[in-house]
Amino acid sequence: MTDTLPDRLSVDPDSPFHDAEVLARDIGVRFKGEEKTNVEEYCVSEGWVRLAVGKRVDRRGKALTVKLQGTVEPYFKQG
């Protein structure tokens, strides 16, 4: 496994951008320079994140999200 994160990653197992191997490692995401802990999906090249909105879910049980534009910096946490 390399130390580079994919350009786009999702925590939703039904998404084509879901990668269980990468998610098994501890990943952090900085959005506009601020650490975010509720990121459901991100795309570095397009500059957006999908953040969970509280604990609300849709009728299929998936988290409700809001898409925000800005600088995205994913990284592996050490420790």
Buried (B, 14 or more C-beta within 10 A) or exposed (E): EEEEBEEBBBBBEEEEBBBEEBEEEEBBBBBEEEEBEBBBBBBBEEBBBBBBEEEEEEEEEEBEBEEBEEEBBBEEEEE
